[in-house]
Amino acid sequence: MIYSDAHIHCSVYDSWQPFENSPVCSAAHSEKEWEKLCLLKKQYPGLIYTSFGVHPQNPDHSLVFTLEKILKTQHPDAVGEAGFDLFTAEYKENIKKQEDVWYAQLELAQQYNKPLIIHCRKALDKIFASSAQLRTLKAVVFHSYSYSPEEAASLRKKGINAYFSFGKPLLNNHKNALRCASLLPLEWILLETDGPYQTLKDELMTIPADIFSVYTQLSSLRSIRVEDLNQVNINFMNVYSSSFE
């Protein structure tokens, strides 16, 4: 059984190893993280798909130029995380910077024909406002999707090839995550750890093996065997495989 992890930060770990030889898509948000990620990709050929993005919590426009350079020369498998974070007053103060780097990354994802990984908290209206551009992309991954199944369906009805990724909030009784994971078509679903982040109470970090618990929880929610969740792995490859280059 493969336990694909649609969103993780391999280069943030002191030492990262794959779980059960399962593929991951690992994000980087600085040149240092990207360089370490490239070394890991060489160490584990075929198991690491890569993304680089300007995170909305650090909307540094200079990183857009880093992203463009990486897209031109090193061919990441996706752009992101990109998006909006209006969860705190501090983040809200940076809304103009968030908008600037969002539109820049959206254009680059279009130009280089890459899937886009979205981080979005308290700002889904801004994603809907970009529906026309998003529907031109090969795929759009909503990392740690936290909105309703009805809003997920609305995004799909806009013509966006959207996938909704769920992680440890499924283990923490997050109401919307549980509803979505239970009700959305399996063809729309991805699973992730967001490791080493998104820890549960009393955890020091999220480890790669936690993806197994996420798969187990989804199988329980849908009353099917873990082995019957291979569609999730098909979705992963449809989004991140080289056919999207």
C-alpha positions as CSV (number, residue, x, y, z in Angstrom):
1,M,0.0,0.0,0.0
2,I,1.2,3.5,-0.9
3,Y,0.5,6.4,1.5
4,S,1.1,9.5,-0.7
5,D,1.6,12.7,1.2
6,A,0.4,15.7,-0.8
7,H,2.0,18.3,1.3
8,I,5.0,18.2,3.6
9,H,8.1,20.2,4.4
10,C,11.0,17.7,4.1
11,S,13.7,20.2,4.2
12,V,12.6,21.6,7.6
13,Y,13.4,18.3,9.3
14,D,16.8,17.8,10.8
15,S,16.7,14.4,9.1
16,W,13.9,13.2,6.9
17,Q,13.2,9.7,5.6
18,P,10.2,8.5,3.5
19,F,7.5,6.4,5.1
20,E,7.0,3.0,3.5
21,N,8.7,4.3,0.3
22,S,5.6,6.4,-0.4
23,P,5.8,9.6,-2.5
24,V,5.5,13.1,-1.1
25,C,5.1,16.6,-2.5
26,S,7.4,18.8,-0.4
27,A,7.2,22.6,-0.3
28,A,10.1,25.0,0.1
29,H,9.7,28.7,0.9
30,S,13.3,29.9,0.9
31,E,16.4,29.3,-1.2
32,K,18.0,27.4,1.7
33,E,15.0,25.1,2.0
34,W,15.0,24.6,-1.8
35,E,18.6,23.7,-1.9
36,K,18.2,21.1,0.9
37,L,15.1,19.8,-0.8
38,C,16.9,19.2,-4.1
39,L,19.6,17.2,-2.3
40,L,16.9,15.1,-0.7
41,K,15.2,14.5,-4.0
42,K,18.5,13.1,-5.4
43,Q,18.9,10.9,-2.3
44,Y,15.4,9.5,-2.7
45,P,14.8,9.3,-6.5
46,G,11.2,9.0,-7.5
47,L,9.8,9.7,-4.1
48,I,9.9,13.5,-3.8
49,Y,7.9,15.9,-5.9
50,T,8.8,19.5,-5.3
51,S,7.1,22.9,-5.0
52,F,8.3,26.4,-4.3
53,G,6.2,29.3,-3.3
54,V,5.9,32.6,-1.5
55,H,3.9,31.8,1.7
56,P,1.2,34.4,2.6
57,Q,2.6,34.5,6.1
58,N,5.8,35.9,4.7
59,P,4.8,37.8,1.5
60,D,8.3,38.8,0.5
61,H,8.1,39.9,-3.1
62,S,11.8,39.3,-3.7
63,L,11.0,35.6,-3.4
64,V,8.8,35.8,-6.5
65,F,12.0,36.3,-8.5
66,T,13.5,33.3,-6.8
67,L,10.4,31.3,-7.8
68,E,10.7,32.4,-11.4
69,K,14.4,31.5,-11.5
70,I,13.6,28.0,-10.1
71,L,10.8,27.6,-12.6
72,K,13.1,28.5,-15.5
73,T,16.0,26.3,-14.5
74,Q,15.0,23.6,-12.0
75,H,11.5,22.7,-13.0
76,P,9.6,22.1,-9.7
77,D,6.5,20.0,-9.9
78,A,4.2,22.7,-8.5
79,V,4.0,26.3,-7.3
80,G,3.1,27.0,-3.7
81,E,2.1,27.3,-1.0
82,A,0.6,30.5,-2.3
83,G,-2.6,32.2,-1.1
84,F,-4.0,34.2,1.7
85,D,-3.8,34.1,5.5
86,L,-6.1,36.5,7.4
87,F,-6.2,34.5,10.5
88,T,-4.6,37.1,12.8
89,A,-4.5,40.8,13.0
90,E,-0.8,40.7,12.1
91,Y,-1.4,38.8,8.9
92,K,-4.3,41.0,8.0
93,E,-1.9,44.0,8.0
94,N,0.0,42.4,5.1
95,I,-3.1,41.9,2.9
96,K,-1.7,44.2,0.1
97,K,1.6,42.3,0.0
98,Q,-0.3,39.0,0.1
99,E,-2.3,40.1,-2.9
100,D,0.8,41.2,-4.8
101,V,2.6,37.9,-4.4
102,W,-0.6,35.9,-5.0
103,Y,-1.2,37.4,-8.4
104,A,2.4,37.1,-9.3
105,Q,2.5,33.4,-8.5
106,L,-0.8,32.7,-10.2
107,E,0.6,34.2,-13.4
108,L,3.8,32.1,-13.1
109,A,1.7,28.9,-12.5
110,Q,-0.2,29.7,-15.7
111,Q,3.0,30.6,-17.7
112,Y,4.8,27.4,-16.7
113,N,1.8,25.1,-16.7
114,K,2.2,24.0,-13.0
115,P,-0.3,23.0,-10.4
116,L,-0.9,25.5,-7.7
117,I,-0.9,24.6,-4.0
118,I,-3.1,27.0,-2.0
119,H,-2.8,28.0,1.6
120,C,-6.0,29.8,2.6
121,R,-7.3,30.9,6.0
122,K,-10.3,33.2,6.4
123,A,-10.0,34.3,2.8
124,L,-11.9,32.0,0.5
125,D,-13.7,34.9,-1.1
126,K,-10.3,36.0,-2.5
127,I,-9.8,32.6,-4.1
128,F,-13.3,32.7,-5.6
129,A,-12.4,36.2,-7.0
130,S,-9.5,34.5,-9.0
131,S,-11.7,31.7,-10.4
132,A,-11.2,32.8,-14.0
133,Q,-7.4,32.4,-13.7
134,L,-7.6,29.3,-11.5
135,R,-9.7,27.4,-14.0
136,T,-6.9,27.7,-16.6
137,L,-4.5,25.7,-14.4
138,K,-4.0,22.0,-14.7
139,A,-4.8,21.5,-11.0
140,V,-5.3,23.4,-7.8
141,V,-4.6,21.8,-4.4
142,F,-6.3,23.3,-1.4
143,H,-3.8,22.3,1.3
144,S,-5.4,21.6,4.7
145,Y,-8.8,22.5,3.3
146,S,-10.9,23.9,6.2
147,Y,-14.1,25.1,4.5
148,S,-17.4,23.4,3.8
149,P,-18.2,20.6,1.3
150,E,-20.6,23.0,-0.3
151,E,-17.9,25.6,-0.9
152,A,-15.7,22.8,-2.3
153,A,-18.4,21.9,-4.7
154,S,-18.8,25.5,-5.7
155,L,-15.1,25.8,-6.6
156,R,-15.5,22.7,-8.8
157,K,-18.6,24.2,-10.4
158,K,-16.5,27.2,-11.3
159,G,-14.5,24.9,-13.6
160,I,-11.5,24.7,-11.3
161,N,-9.8,21.4,-11.3
162,A,-9.6,21.5,-7.5
163,Y,-8.4,18.9,-5.1
164,F,-8.9,19.2,-1.4
165,S,-6.2,17.9,0.9
166,F,-6.8,16.8,4.5
167,G,-4.3,16.0,7.3
168,K,-4.2,15.8,11.0
169,P,-7.3,18.0,11.5
170,L,-9.1,14.8,10.7
171,L,-7.5,13.4,13.9
172,N,-8.4,16.5,15.9
173,N,-12.2,16.4,15.2
174,H,-12.2,19.5,12.9
175,K,-15.9,19.7,11.9
176,N,-15.5,20.9,8.3
177,A,-12.5,18.6,7.6
178,L,-14.5,15.6,8.8
179,R,-17.6,16.5,6.8
180,C,-15.6,17.1,3.6
181,A,-13.5,13.9,3.9
182,S,-16.7,12.0,4.5
183,L,-18.8,13.5,1.7
184,L,-16.7,14.8,-1.1
185,P,-16.0,12.5,-4.1
186,L,-12.9,10.4,-3.5
187,E,-11.7,11.7,-6.9
188,W,-11.3,15.1,-5.3
189,I,-9.4,14.2,-2.2
190,L,-5.7,14.2,-1.3
191,L,-4.1,13.4,2.1
192,E,-1.2,15.1,3.8
193,T,0.8,15.6,7.0
194,D,2.0,19.2,6.6
195,G,4.9,17.8,8.6
196,P,6.6,18.9,10.8
197,Y,3.8,21.3,11.4
198,Q,0.1,20.8,12.4
199,T,0.9,18.9,15.6
200,L,-1.7,17.4,17.9
201,K,-1.8,18.2,21.6
202,D,1.4,17.3,23.4
203,E,3.2,16.4,20.2
204,L,6.6,18.0,19.4
205,M,6.3,17.6,15.7
206,T,4.4,15.8,13.0
207,I,6.4,12.9,11.6
208,P,6.2,11.3,8.1
209,A,4.6,8.2,9.5
210,D,1.6,10.2,10.7
211,I,0.3,9.9,7.1
212,F,-0.7,6.4,8.0
213,S,-3.0,7.7,10.7
214,V,-4.6,10.1,8.3
215,Y,-5.3,7.3,5.8
216,T,-6.7,5.2,8.6
217,Q,-9.0,7.9,9.7
218,L,-10.3,8.5,6.2
219,S,-11.0,4.8,5.7
220,S,-12.9,4.8,9.0
221,L,-15.0,7.9,8.0
222,R,-15.9,6.4,4.7
223,S,-16.4,2.8,6.0
224,I,-13.9,1.3,3.6
225,R,-10.6,-0.5,3.9
226,V,-7.4,1.5,3.8
227,E,-6.5,-0.6,0.8
228,D,-9.5,0.8,-1.0
229,L,-8.1,4.4,-0.9
230,N,-5.8,3.9,-3.9
231,Q,-7.8,6.6,-5.6
232,V,-6.0,9.1,-3.4
233,N,-2.7,7.9,-4.8
234,I,-4.1,8.2,-8.3
235,N,-5.1,11.8,-7.5
236,F,-1.6,12.5,-6.2
237,M,0.0,11.3,-9.4
238,N,-2.6,13.1,-11.6
239,V,-1.6,16.4,-9.9
240,Y,2.1,16.1,-9.5
241,S,3.4,13.8,-12.1
242,S,5.6,14.9,-15.0
243,S,2.5,14.9,-17.3
244,F,1.9,18.4,-15.9
245,E,5.3,19.8,-17.0
